[in-house]
Amino acid sequence: MRRLSHADCVRLAREAFIREDWSTAAQYYKLALKNDRDNPEFLRKASLALSQSNSLSEAEELARKACKRQPNDPDNWIALALVFQKLERESDQHAALDRALRVDPLYGPAIHAKAKAYFEAGDTDAALRVTSPFQNDPNAPPLSLLIHARVCRSLKRYDDAIAAVTRVIDHPETLPRHRIGALFELGSTLDAKGEYDDAFAAFSRANAGMPPGVPLHAESVINTWTRSLLDSLPESGNDSQRPVLVVGVARSGTTLTEQIISSHPKGGGVGELVTLPAIFRRTVTGNLTRSMIAAYADEYLGVLAERAPDSAERVVDKHMYSEPSLGLFSKMFPGARVIHCLRDPLDCCLSAFFQNFGANLPVSRDLPTLGRHYVAHRRIMEHWKQTLDIPIHTSIYEELVAEQEPRSRELIEFLGLPWDDACLRFHEHAGTVRTASTAQVRQPMYTSSTQRWRRYEKHLGPLIDALGPYADHARTTA
């Protein structure tokens, strides 16, 4: 194999960055920095990729170097702010964003990041102070209008929200990704207004512009990770019970589950770590030795140690679609636990169709494909429940929101922790969670999202066909 040139590393880094393959982007940008160690673009983008991969110490170091090397580029300060956001250092985050805005007070990404930081902290008044000056500005940056619309929607100022996103959609120079974001926001606003047919049309236009995803192949996992293979593989010898995998398709209740557990004095959460899927991708099952699996376990625990509080005896990782790696995970941590989140597939797939995940949802966004993905997920999890030795607890979203205390107690008991009433007040422990469910984790338990699909039933025939027998939620979870 030929040695990669500097130009190759830069090309591969940029390609990975564009498709949001953060671990690969970080790897190649770091290689590029060996030959051009002060390049601000490489420093900034390596920092951004490392932030998304939750390698935060290294991300902060590189972002600071980028700011020092090129202090008049607001993007460098935004990159540093992202690190502080993930580290929950709110004052440092705002200080970095203020530096970006001093460089360019009209820079759309900085305005968006500043308003979003306030909004996700629950301070809508401060967010509006940032965005309101742009609502009637004909030259307003699209990102400022998008976050303004989002804040207005949260305040039920629907006409203001629609006016802002319509300007973004209709402007001939709007970038495709901003137009897609505006269409998702328009759909959400129309849904909130009860204009369901128009909302579905907006979401359909938004999803039509998204890149194709990678299908989840259930047969490959089931046929490779057989009971025979698992019996032949050694365990790591690591007896840690700290890792807890919360597994589920998008919008199945994984964020709610993480928040309940994180609210426990001995619980913690690290969001969606890329560590386990990255380890799994480089695994060759026929060559696995005990020392290799032990090294994987140490690597994973090292990331948890960086991201989770020392007091956390159980730490939740809820990376979307980590289910193919459960066999390897069971060998890394034979004392660990898995929680499988299930939700009515019609509500679940429709909610995913309504959410702008960017490139973070590894599946195409038409409803039939979402349905087939759901079926593949269920088949893989049924395989693991019959095959793995580690315990898997099934948490059904509709039961959790309808019977909060008994179902929350079941979760905590499954983890081997004593009950604590703080778990019922998870919304007070929201911290700085940034997922598609950011707004929800700041609310008490609610049931308004159940049976939401009935408002859109006439549009769901292709999804129901793709789900087959799994469309009957009550029967398939009995």
C-alpha positions in Angstrom: 0.0 0.0 0.0 1.4 3.4 -1.0 2.1 6.0 1.6 -0.5 8.8 1.7 0.8 12.1 0.5 0.0 15.4 2.3 -2.4 16.2 -0.6 -4.1 12.8 -0.1 -4.6 13.4 3.6 -6.1 16.9 3.0 -8.5 15.5 0.3 -9.6 12.6 2.5 -10.1 14.9 5.5 -12.2 17.3 3.5 -14.3 14.5 2.0 -14.9 12.9 5.4 -15.7 16.3 6.9 -18.3 17.1 4.3 -20.1 13.7 4.9 -19.8 14.3 8.6 -17.7 11.2 9.2 -16.1 12.8 12.2 -13.6 10.2 13.3 -12.2 9.8 9.8 -12.0 13.5 9.3 -10.1 14.0 12.6 -7.7 11.2 11.7 -6.8 12.7 8.3 -6.7 16.4 9.5 -4.3 15.3 12.2 -2.1 13.7 9.6 -2.3 16.8 7.5 -1.2 18.9 10.5 2.0 16.9 10.8 3.2 18.6 7.5 1.5 22.0 8.1 1.1 22.3 11.9 -0.1 26.0 11.9 -2.7 25.8 9.1 -5.8 27.4 10.6 -8.2 25.5 8.5 -6.7 22.1 9.5 -6.6 23.2 13.2 -10.2 24.4 13.2 -11.7 21.5 11.3 -9.7 18.9 13.2 -11.1 20.5 16.4 -14.6 20.4 15.1 -14.3 16.8 14.1 -12.8 15.9 17.5 -15.6 17.8 19.3 -18.2 15.8 17.4 -16.2 12.6 18.4 -16.2 13.8 22.0 -12.4 14.0 22.1 -12.7 17.3 23.9 -9.3 17.9 25.5 -7.6 17.6 22.1 -10.4 19.6 20.4 -9.9 22.5 22.8 -6.1 22.5 22.3 -6.5 22.7 18.5 -9.2 25.3 18.6 -7.1 27.5 20.8 -4.2 27.2 18.4 -6.5 28.1 15.5 -7.7 31.2 17.4 -4.2 32.2 18.3 -3.0 31.7 14.7 -5.9 33.5 13.1 -7.8 35.5 15.7 -9.7 37.5 13.0 -11.5 34.5 11.6 -14.9 34.1 13.5 -15.1 30.4 12.6 -12.2 29.7 14.8 -14.0 31.2 17.8 -17.1 29.3 16.9 -15.1 26.1 16.9 -13.8 26.9 20.4 -17.3 27.7 21.5 -18.5 24.2 20.4 -15.9 22.6 22.6 -17.0 24.7 25.6 -20.7 23.8 24.8 -19.9 20.1 25.0 -17.9 20.6 28.2 -20.8 22.5 29.7 -18.7 25.6 30.3 -21.4 28.1 29.4 -19.6 31.3 30.3 -16.6 30.3 28.2 -18.9 29.4 25.3 -20.5 32.8 25.3 -17.1 34.5 25.7 -15.9 32.7 22.6 -19.0 33.6 20.6 -18.7 37.2 21.7 -15.2 37.2 20.2 -16.6 35.9 17.0 -19.2 38.6 16.9 -16.7 41.3 17.6 -14.8 40.2 14.5 -18.0 40.3 12.4 -21.3 41.4 14.1 -23.3 40.3 11.0 -21.7 36.8 10.6 -24.7 34.4 10.3 -23.1 31.3 11.9 -22.0 33.4 15.0 -25.4 34.9 15.3 -27.0 31.5 15.0 -24.7 29.9 17.5 -25.2 32.7 20.1 -29.0 32.7 19.9 -29.0 28.9 19.9 -26.9 28.8 23.0 -29.4 31.0 24.8 -32.4 29.1 23.4 -31.0 25.7 24.4 -30.3 27.0 27.9 -34.0 28.0 28.1 -33.5 31.8 27.8 -35.8 32.7 25.0 -35.7 36.4 25.8 -32.0 36.5 25.4 -32.2 34.5 22.2 -34.7 37.0 20.8 -32.5 39.9 21.7 -29.9 38.4 19.4 -32.2 37.5 16.5 -34.9 40.2 16.5 -32.8 43.0 14.9 -32.6 40.8 11.8 -36.3 39.8 11.4 -37.0 42.8 9.1 -33.5 43.2 7.6 -33.6 42.4 3.9 -29.9 41.3 4.1 -30.3 39.2 7.2 -28.1 36.0 7.2 -30.3 32.9 6.6 -29.0 31.3 9.8 -30.2 34.2 11.9 -33.7 33.9 10.4 -33.7 30.2 11.0 -33.0 30.4 14.7 -35.3 33.4 15.0 -38.1 31.2 13.6 -37.3 28.4 16.0 -37.5 30.7 19.0 -40.8 32.3 17.7 -42.3 28.8 17.2 -41.5 27.9 20.8 -43.3 31.1 21.9 -46.3 30.2 19.6 -45.6 33.2 17.4 -46.3 31.1 14.4 -46.9 33.8 11.8 -43.5 35.4 12.7 -41.8 32.0 12.4 -43.4 31.3 9.0 -42.5 34.7 7.7 -38.8 34.2 8.7 -38.5 30.7 7.1 -40.4 31.7 4.0 -37.8 34.4 3.3 -35.0 31.8 3.5 -36.9 29.3 1.3 -37.7 31.8 -1.4 -34.4 33.7 -1.6 -32.6 32.6 -4.8 -29.2 32.7 -3.2 -30.1 30.5 -0.2 -27.7 27.5 0.2 -29.4 24.1 -0.2 -28.7 23.1 3.4 -30.2 26.3 4.7 -33.3 25.8 2.5 -33.7 22.3 3.8 -33.4 23.6 7.4 -36.0 26.2 6.6 -38.4 23.6 5.2 -38.1 21.4 8.3 -38.8 24.5 10.5 -41.8 25.4 8.3 -43.1 21.9 8.7 -42.7 22.0 12.5 -44.5 25.3 12.7 -47.4 24.2 10.5 -47.7 21.0 12.6 -47.8 23.2 15.8 -50.6 25.2 14.1 -52.6 22.1 13.3 -52.2 22.5 9.5 -51.2 18.9 9.1 -51.4 18.4 5.3 -49.3 21.5 4.6 -46.9 20.4 7.3 -46.5 17.0 5.7 -45.8 18.6 2.3 -43.1 20.8 3.8 -41.4 17.9 5.6 -41.6 15.9 2.3 -39.8 18.7 0.4 -37.2 18.9 3.2 -36.5 15.2 3.1 -36.3 15.1 -0.7 -33.2 17.2 -0.5 -31.4 15.1 2.0 -28.5 12.8 0.9 -29.0 9.1 0.6 -28.3 7.0 3.6 -26.7 3.6 4.2 -29.1 0.7 4.9 -28.9 -1.4 8.0 -28.4 -5.0 7.0 -29.9 -7.3 9.5 -28.9 -10.5 7.8 -25.2 -9.5 7.8 -25.3 -9.0 11.6 -27.4 -12.1 12.3 -25.5 -14.4 10.1 -22.0 -13.2 11.3 -22.6 -12.8 15.0 -23.9 -16.2 15.7 -24.1 -18.0 19.0 -21.3 -20.2 17.8 -19.0 -17.2 17.0 -19.8 -15.6 20.4 -19.0 -18.8 22.2 -15.6 -18.9 20.4 -14.6 -15.4 21.3 -12.7 -14.6 24.5 -13.9 -12.0 27.0 -11.8 -9.0 27.9 -11.5 -9.8 31.6 -12.8 -6.3 32.4 -15.5 -6.5 35.0 -16.6 -2.9 34.8 -20.4 -2.3 35.1 -20.0 1.4 34.3 -21.0 1.3 30.6 -24.8 1.2 29.8 -25.8 1.1 26.2 -29.2 2.6 25.4 -30.2 1.3 22.0 -33.0 2.4 19.8 -33.9 3.9 16.5 -34.2 7.7 16.2 -37.0 9.2 18.3 -37.7 6.1 20.3 -37.1 7.6 23.8 -33.4 7.2 24.2 -32.9 10.8 25.3 -35.6 10.5 27.9 -34.1 7.3 29.2 -30.7 8.9 29.4 -32.1 11.8 31.3 -33.8 9.6 33.9 -30.6 7.7 34.6 -28.4 10.8 34.5 -30.6 12.4 37.2 -29.6 9.6 39.6 -26.7 10.7 41.9 -24.8 7.7 40.7 -25.8 7.9 37.1 -24.4 9.8 34.1 -24.8 10.2 30.4 -22.4 11.0 27.6 -24.9 11.4 24.7 -24.1 9.7 21.5 -20.5 8.5 21.6 -18.9 7.4 18.3 -16.4 5.3 20.1 -18.1 1.9 20.0 -19.2 2.1 16.4 -15.6 3.2 15.4 -14.1 0.3 17.3 -16.6 -2.1 15.7 -15.8 -0.9 12.2 -12.1 -1.8 12.6 -12.9 -5.2 14.0 -12.2 -8.4 12.1 -14.0 -11.2 14.0 -11.7 -14.0 13.0 -8.6 -12.2 14.5 -10.0 -11.1 17.8 -7.8 -12.0 20.8 -8.4 -11.4 24.5 -5.7 -8.6 24.5 -7.4 -6.9 21.6 -10.8 -7.0 23.2 -9.3 -5.8 26.5 -7.6 -2.9 24.6 -11.0 -2.0 23.1 -12.6 -2.0 26.6 -9.8 0.2 28.0 -10.2 2.6 25.0 -13.9 2.9 25.6 -13.6 3.4 29.4 -11.0 6.1 28.7 -13.6 8.1 26.7 -16.2 7.6 29.5 -13.7 8.8 32.0 -13.1 12.0 30.0 -16.8 12.7 29.5 -18.7 11.4 32.6 -18.5 12.7 36.2 -16.3 10.6 38.5 -19.4 10.0 40.7 -21.3 8.1 37.9 -21.2 4.4 38.5 -23.5 3.8 35.5 -22.9 5.9 32.3 -25.3 5.9 29.4 -24.1 5.9 25.8 -27.0 6.3 23.4 -25.4 6.4 20.0 -28.0 5.9 17.3 -27.8 2.6 15.6 -25.1 1.0 17.7 -27.0 -2.3 17.7 -24.7 -4.1 15.2 -21.9 -3.8 17.8 -23.7 -5.4 20.8 -21.9 -8.7 20.3 -18.5 -7.1 20.5 -19.7 -4.9 23.4 -20.8 -8.0 25.3 -17.2 -9.4 25.1 -15.6 -6.1 26.0 -17.9 -5.7 29.1 -19.5 -9.0 30.2 -20.9 -7.3 33.3 -22.5 -4.4 31.4 -26.2 -3.8 30.7 -28.2 -2.8 27.6 -31.5 -0.9 27.5 -33.6 -1.3 24.4 -36.0 1.6 23.7 -39.1 0.8 21.8 -41.9 3.1 20.6 -44.9 2.8 18.3 -43.1 2.4 14.9 -45.6 4.8 13.2 -44.9 7.5 15.7 -41.2 6.7 15.7 -40.7 6.8 12.0 -42.9 9.8 11.4 -41.0 11.7 14.1 -37.7 10.8 12.4 -39.2 12.0 9.1 -40.1 15.3 10.8 -36.6 15.9 12.3 -33.6 17.6 10.6 -30.8 15.3 11.6 -28.4 16.6 9.0 -26.1 13.7 8.0 -26.4 12.1 11.4 -29.2 9.8 10.5 -27.6 7.0 8.5 -30.7 6.1 6.5 -32.6 7.7 3.6 -35.5 9.9 4.6 -38.4 8.5 2.7 -41.0 6.8 4.8 -40.7 3.3 3.3 -36.9 3.3 3.9 -37.4 4.5 7.5 -39.9 1.6 7.9 -37.5 -1.0 6.5 -34.8 0.4 8.8 -37.1 0.0 11.7 -37.8 -3.6 10.8 -34.0 -4.4 10.4 -33.4 -2.8 13.8 -36.1 -5.0 15.5 -34.8 -8.1 13.8 -31.2 -7.4 15.0 -32.4 -6.8 18.6 -34.5 -9.9 18.6 -31.4 -11.8 17.6 -29.3 -10.3 20.4 -32.0 -11.0 23.0 -31.8 -14.7 22.0 -28.0 -14.8 21.7 -26.2 -12.6 24.2 -25.4 -13.4 27.8 -25.5 -9.8 29.0 -28.9 -8.5 30.3 -31.1 -6.5 27.9 -34.0 -4.5 29.4 -36.8 -3.4 27.1 -38.3 0.0 27.8 -41.5 0.9 25.9 -41.9 4.6 25.5 -45.7 4.7 25.8 -45.6 2.8 29.1 -42.8 5.0 30.4 -44.7 8.3 29.8 -48.0 6.8 31.1 -46.6 5.2 34.2 -43.6 7.3 35.0 -42.6 6.2 38.5 -43.0 2.4 38.2 -41.3 2.3 34.8 -38.5 4.6 36.0 -38.0 2.4 39.1 -37.6 -0.6 36.7 -34.9 1.2 34.8 -32.9 2.1 38.0 -33.4 -1.4 39.5 -32.1 -3.0 36.3 -28.9 -1.0 36.6 -28.4 -2.2 40.2 -28.8 1.2 41.8 -30.9 2.2 44.7 -34.0 4.3 43.9 -33.8 8.1 44.1 -36.7 10.5 43.6 -34.5 12.8 41.6 -35.1 10.4 38.7 -38.7 11.7 38.6 -37.4 15.3 38.2 -35.2 14.5 35.2 -36.2 17.8 33.4 -34.5 19.7 36.2 -31.3 17.9 35.5 -31.3 18.7 31.7 -27.9 20.3 31.8 -26.8 21.1 28.2 -28.2 18.2 26.3 -28.0 18.8 22.6 -29.8 16.2 20.6 -32.9 16.2 18.4 -34.8 16.0 21.7 -33.2 19.1 23.3 -36.5 20.9 23.9 -38.2 17.9 25.3 -35.7 17.1 28.0 -36.5 20.5 29.7 -40.1 19.5 30.1 -41.7 17.1 32.6 -43.0 13.8 31.4 -45.8 14.3 28.7 -47.9 12.0 26.6 -48.8 14.4 23.7 -46.4 12.7 21.3 -48.2 9.3 21.5 -50.5 8.4 18.7 -49.4 11.5 16.8 -49.3 9.5 13.6 -53.2 9.5 13.4 -53.1 13.2 12.3 -51.1 12.0 9.3 -52.7 8.6 8.7 -53.8 9.3 5.2 -50.1 9.8 4.2 -48.7 6.7 5.8 -49.8 3.8 3.6 -46.2 3.3 2.2 -44.8 3.3 5.7 -47.3 0.8 7.0 -46.6 -1.5 4.1 -42.8 -1.3 4.7 -43.3 -2.1 8.4 -45.4 -5.2 7.7 -46.3 -7.0 10.9 -44.3 -4.6 13.0 -46.8 -1.8 12.3 -49.0 -3.5 15.0 -47.1 -2.1 18.0 -49.3 -3.7 20.6 -48.9 -7.2 19.2 -45.1 -7.1 18.5 -44.2 -5.7 22.0 -46.5 -8.0 24.0 
